[in-house]
Amino acid sequence: MEDTANDLAEKIEAAEHERAVWEAGRQAFRAEGAAALNPHSPRSPDHTLWADGFDAERKVKRVPVWADEDGPTRRAPASDQGE
């Protein structure tokens, strides 16, 4: 029984963390709009969660994705583009 309770507690803690990261993405879009940068490493699961929250808020605000494609904060640096 104790193992089940510990397992459940770990899952609840993980879910709370995921929700907090997702919500941080939403808040970033609200505060900074399309210029907000994802603070998490691109290879981390938190990067994707944050981006999902960011995109969810973008959809609520009905801002099209293409609206920020030419913005300097969204493009990869020239060295990453093969130039």
C-alpha positions in Angstrom: 0.0 0.0 0.0 2.8 2.4 0.9 4.5 1.8 -2.6 1.2 2.7 -4.3 0.9 5.9 -2.3 4.5 6.8 -3.0 4.0 6.1 -6.7 0.9 8.2 -6.8 2.6 11.1 -4.9 5.4 11.0 -7.5 3.0 11.1 -10.4 1.1 14.0 -8.8 4.3 15.9 -8.3 5.3 15.3 -11.9 1.9 16.5 -13.2 2.1 19.6 -11.1 5.6 20.4 -12.5 4.3 19.8 -16.1 1.4 22.1 -15.5 3.6 24.8 -14.1 5.9 24.7 -17.1 3.0 24.7 -19.5 1.4 27.7 -17.7 4.8 29.5 -17.8 4.6 29.3 -21.6 1.1 30.8 -21.6 2.2 33.6 -19.3 5.2 34.3 -21.5 3.0 34.8 -24.5 0.7 37.0 -22.5 3.5 39.2 -21.2 5.9 39.3 -24.2 3.8 38.1 -27.1 5.5 36.4 -30.0 8.9 37.8 -28.9 9.1 35.6 -25.9 11.9 33.1 -25.8 11.7 29.6 -24.4 14.0 29.4 -21.4 14.4 25.6 -21.5 17.0 23.6 -23.3 15.7 22.5 -26.7 16.4 18.8 -25.8 14.5 18.9 -22.5 10.9 17.8 -22.1 10.2 21.1 -20.4 11.0 22.9 -23.7 8.1 21.1 -25.4 5.7 21.7 -22.5 6.6 25.4 -22.4 6.1 25.6 -26.2 2.7 23.9 -26.0 1.5 26.4 -23.4 2.9 29.3 -25.5 1.1 28.0 -28.6 -2.1 27.4 -26.6 -2.2 31.0 -25.6 -1.3 32.1 -29.1 -4.4 30.3 -30.3 -6.6 31.8 -27.7 -5.4 35.3 -28.8 -5.8 34.2 -32.4 -2.3 35.2 -33.5 -1.2 33.3 -36.5 2.1 31.5 -36.4 3.3 33.2 -39.5 2.9 36.6 -37.8 6.3 36.3 -36.1 8.3 34.2 -38.6 10.4 37.2 -39.6 10.9 38.4 -36.1 14.5 38.4 -35.0 13.8 36.5 -31.8 12.2 33.5 -33.6 14.8 32.9 -36.3 17.7 30.7 -35.7 21.1 32.4 -35.7 22.7 32.7 -39.1 25.3 30.1 -38.1 22.5 27.5 -37.5 20.9 28.2 -40.9 23.8 27.0 -42.9 24.9 30.4 -44.1 
